[in-house]
Amino acid sequence: MTIVYSILSNKTITVPVFAWFIAQFLKVINVIVVERKLDFTRFIGSGGMPSSHSSFIVSLSTVVGKINGVSSVEFGISVAVAAIVMYDAAGVRRAAGKQAKVLNKLIFSQKEEDRKNFDENLKELIGHSPFEVFMGALLGILMGLCFA
């Protein structure tokens, strides 16, 4: 039981998980406001506003900075990982989502018999705009500052 307590009292675990949860919850709220529909799949899906990847990793960096100091090696490592995650979310994964959108249009513009091997759309919403990444990072900073 002490291992469970140790994990649950570790701010470098609990704060990022909470930041991820809040970001995913905000995605559901955003869909309700913008599209006027309730879509719980947004709670577990990637992409959208704000970036839960960014909120998770930036809250981790913030917590590490508060606990170990911003001049610590651990903080430096966490910032480097955060930069990679956010670059990937707004760059590589966003580009992959755009490619999936184009491929879906190509595949489903074909005759029905020509697309018999394609039974489902490719996932298009897998990346983030730079603004979504920024808002996720801002959420992560706020969560780290408030709960660490």
QUIMO-V149861 format. One record per residue. RES is the residue in three letters. PHI is phi in degrees with one decimal (none if undefined). Layout:
res->RES phi->PHI
res->RES phi->PHI
//
This chain:
res->MET phi->none
res->THR phi->-69.2
res->ILE phi->-68.4
res->VAL phi->-63.6
res->TYR phi->-61.5
res->SER phi->-61.0
res->ILE phi->-66.7
res->LEU phi->-69.9
res->SER phi->-97.0
res->ASN phi->-86.7
res->LYS phi->-62.8
res->THR phi->-73.0
res->ILE phi->-103.9
res->THR phi->-70.5
res->VAL phi->-65.8
res->PRO phi->-61.3
res->VAL phi->-64.1
res->PHE phi->-65.1
res->ALA phi->-62.4
res->TRP phi->-60.3
res->PHE phi->-58.7
res->ILE phi->-63.9
res->ALA phi->-61.6
res->GLN phi->-65.6
res->PHE phi->-62.1
res->LEU phi->-64.0
res->LYS phi->-64.0
res->VAL phi->-62.9
res->ILE phi->-61.6
res->ASN phi->-60.0
res->VAL phi->-66.6
res->ILE phi->-61.5
res->VAL phi->-71.2
res->VAL phi->-79.6
res->GLU phi->-101.0
res->ARG phi->55.4
res->LYS phi->-146.0
res->LEU phi->-96.4
res->ASP phi->-130.7
res->PHE phi->-71.1
res->THR phi->-66.0
res->ARG phi->-66.3
res->PHE phi->-70.4
res->ILE phi->-111.9
res->GLY phi->-81.5
res->SER phi->-95.2
res->GLY phi->77.9
res->GLY phi->97.5
res->MET phi->-109.4
res->PRO phi->-86.6
res->SER phi->-71.5
res->SER phi->-74.4
res->HIS phi->-61.0
res->SER phi->-65.7
res->SER phi->-63.9
res->PHE phi->-63.0
res->ILE phi->-74.1
res->VAL phi->-73.5
res->SER phi->-65.3
res->LEU phi->-60.6
res->SER phi->-60.0
res->THR phi->-64.3
res->VAL phi->-63.2
res->VAL phi->-61.6
res->GLY phi->-63.1
res->LYS phi->-69.8
res->ILE phi->-79.0
res->ASN phi->-101.4
res->GLY phi->93.4
res->VAL phi->-76.8
res->SER phi->-96.7
res->SER phi->-80.1
res->VAL phi->-62.7
res->GLU phi->-60.6
res->PHE phi->-64.6
res->GLY phi->-59.4
res->ILE phi->-63.9
res->SER phi->-65.6
res->VAL phi->-68.3
res->ALA phi->-62.1
res->VAL phi->-64.5
res->ALA phi->-60.6
res->ALA phi->-61.9
res->ILE phi->-65.1
res->VAL phi->-61.8
res->MET phi->-69.8
res->TYR phi->-61.7
res->ASP phi->-62.0
res->ALA phi->-63.4
res->ALA phi->-91.1
res->GLY phi->-108.6
res->VAL phi->-62.6
res->ARG phi->-67.8
res->ARG phi->-64.9
res->ALA phi->-62.0
res->ALA phi->-62.6
res->GLY phi->-65.7
res->LYS phi->-65.8
res->GLN phi->-63.3
res->ALA phi->-61.9
res->LYS phi->-63.1
res->VAL phi->-65.0
res->LEU phi->-62.5
res->ASN phi->-60.7
res->LYS phi->-63.6
res->LEU phi->-63.7
res->ILE phi->-63.1
res->PHE phi->-88.3
res->SER phi->-92.4
res->GLN phi->-80.3
res->LYS phi->-62.8
res->GLU phi->-59.2
res->GLU phi->-69.9
res->ASP phi->-77.3
res->ARG phi->-109.2
res->LYS phi->-64.3
res->ASN phi->-84.1
res->PHE phi->-112.7
res->ASP phi->-91.7
res->GLU phi->-151.9
res->ASN phi->-72.1
res->LEU phi->-72.1
res->LYS phi->-71.8
res->GLU phi->-96.1
res->LEU phi->-96.7
res->ILE phi->-122.3
res->GLY phi->-117.2
res->HIS phi->-134.6
res->SER phi->-75.8
res->PRO phi->-56.2
res->PHE phi->-65.4
res->GLU phi->-63.4
res->VAL phi->-65.9
res->PHE phi->-60.7
res->MET phi->-66.6
res->GLY phi->-64.1
res->ALA phi->-64.5
res->LEU phi->-61.9
res->LEU phi->-60.2
res->GLY phi->-61.1
res->ILE phi->-62.0
res->LEU phi->-61.1
res->MET phi->-64.6
res->GLY phi->-63.9
res->LEU phi->-69.4
res->CYS phi->-78.1
res->PHE phi->-113.5
res->ALA phi->-89.4
//
